[in-house]
Structure formats: C-alpha cells, structure tokens
Amino acid sequence: MIAFVRGQFVVKTPARIVVDVNGVGYDLQVSLNTYAAISNKESGLLFTYLHITENAHTLYGFAELAEKELFLQLISVSGVGATTARMMLSGMKPEEITRAIILGNTRQLESIKGIGKKSAERLIVELKDKLGKQALQGPAMAGMPHSVDADAVHALVALGIGRPMAEQAVKKTMGSLAADASLETIIKEALKNL
C-alpha cells in the first residue's frame, strides 16, 4: 500500500524513525541496520512495509530495497513474525543473514535473540533455495563481487561441486593469490582447497 516515504527525519532512535512528509508524520519501526544507514542524515527515502494485524497497523522502514525484500522473505516463514524479522535484521546485516541461510549455518542464526534451533532450521529449509536463486540473479553475495570470483564459483558448481563448498574454496583461494590472478588459476587453486 505504501511503497516508500521521503521526507525529513524528525525523530531518530535505534528502533523508530518519524518521517515528516509534507506535514504528515509517518512512524516507522526500523532495524539497527537501517538506523545505522540513516543516523547521520536529516532527510531521505525509506522503503516501507505496512504490517496489518488484528490489533495494529505497523509501518516498517528500510534504508535499502534489498533489506525490505529479505524482511518479506523472513516473515513468509511459519513462526517468524515481523518483530522477529526486525530483530534478525538488527542482529545481523542482510547479506550475513542471506549467507547464513544459503550455507545452512544454524549456529549463526541461533545467535540472534528470538531464534532457536527449530526456527533456524525452518528458515534454512524454507528459504535456502529462494535466497540462493535470488543471489544468482540479483547482486552477487557479500564478499563475492560479480567478477572473476563469481565466475570461478559458477565453474566449480558446473563441475558438480556444491555452491557452499565452491564459495568457501574460492574465498580461501582469493586470500592467497594476487588480485589479478586469472580465472583458470583461481579454479585450479580452488580445486586444491576442496
């Protein structure tokens, strides 16, 4: 219903922003990630999601569209509500959550307040494939700029190596090679790191 708001940030707290849009104040619930992104700004644009429940209409604000999209993915999982999703986005950066889900890292997800072992496992089961496909189609995952690194990962996956293993091997390899290493060199070294 309300896709975004643009205006003056009248009130800024780590959990809540009030945006004055031509004399109308919109009260938005935000994550620490969004607060950090706008804490030094006096005005700007926040993407929004209107969450309607039996008892309340709550407007959530996001500094980036990717964070809003991840929020929507998180709340689509049974047992993960808007408050829990906001807590997750406050505890970890969106790219860290995405990476933890794609790699099946339940321990990292459990480190977030409100996420237990069952919730972490449910998040992984329900979102791993969706987020994995989005990571391939959209911007490259954090730490994996779409360049030689991403091409090396794609090549390893084409060879039958699982994506998580391929990403770890390429990341480890890139730490030990020169920045201008060729694709062939990266793939050969990554195969040795498996």
Residue pairs with C-beta under 8 A, 6 or more apart in sequence:
1 50
2 26
2 48
2 50
2 59
3 47
3 48
4 45
4 46
4 47
4 48
5 19
5 21
5 26
5 28
5 45
5 46
5 48
5 61
6 19
6 21
6 43
6 44
6 45
6 46
7 19
7 20
7 21
7 22
7 26
7 43
8 19
8 20
8 42
8 43
9 17
9 18
9 19
9 38
9 41
9 42
9 43
9 44
10 18
10 19
10 20
10 25
11 17
11 18
12 35
12 38
12 39
13 35
14 30
14 32
14 35
14 90
15 29
15 30
15 35
16 27
16 28
16 29
16 30
17 27
17 28
17 30
17 34
17 35
17 38
17 46
17 61
18 25
18 26
18 27
18 28
19 25
19 26
19 28
19 46
19 61
26 48
26 59
27 59
28 46
28 48
28 59
28 60
28 61
29 58
29 59
29 60
29 61
29 86
30 46
30 60
30 61
30 62
30 86
31 62
31 67
31 86
31 89
31 90
32 89
32 90
32 91
33 63
33 67
33 89
33 90
33 93
33 94
34 46
34 61
34 62
34 63
34 64
34 67
34 89
37 63
37 64
38 44
38 46
38 63
44 63
46 61
46 62
46 63
47 61
47 62
47 63
47 64
47 65
47 67
47 68
48 59
48 60
48 61
48 62
48 68
49 59
49 60
49 62
49 68
49 71
49 72
50 57
50 58
50 59
50 60
51 57
51 58
51 59
51 60
51 75
51 82
58 82
60 68
60 71
60 82
60 86
62 68
62 71
64 94
66 94
66 138
66 139
67 89
67 94
69 134
70 89
70 94
70 97
70 98
71 82
71 85
71 86
71 89
73 127
73 130
73 131
74 80
74 84
74 85
74 88
74 89
74 97
74 123
74 127
75 81
75 82
75 85
76 126
77 122
77 123
77 126
77 127
78 122
78 126
79 118
79 119
79 122
80 88
80 119
80 122
80 123
83 114
84 114
84 115
84 119
87 112
87 113
87 114
87 115
88 97
88 109
88 112
88 114
88 115
89 97
91 111
91 112
91 113
92 100
92 108
92 112
93 142
95 141
95 142
95 143
96 108
96 142
97 109
98 131
98 135
98 141
98 142
99 105
99 141
99 142
99 143
100 108
100 109
101 109
101 123
101 124
101 127
101 128
101 131
102 128
102 131
102 132
102 135
102 141
102 163
102 164
103 164
103 167
104 124
104 128
104 164
106 117
106 120
106 121
106 124
109 115
109 119
109 120
109 123
109 124
110 116
110 117
110 120
115 123
132 163
135 141
139 146
140 146
140 149
140 150
141 167
143 171
144 150
144 153
144 167
144 170
144 171
148 181
148 182
148 183
148 186
149 170
149 171
149 174
149 186
151 183
152 166
152 170
152 173
152 183
152 186
152 187
152 190
153 163
153 166
153 167
153 170
155 183
155 187
156 165
156 166
156 169
156 170
156 187
156 190
156 191
157 163
157 166
161 169
161 194
165 194
166 190
168 193
169 190
169 191
169 193
169 194
170 186
170 190
172 190
172 193
173 186
173 189
173 190
173 193
174 181
174 186
176 189
177 185
177 186
177 189
181 189
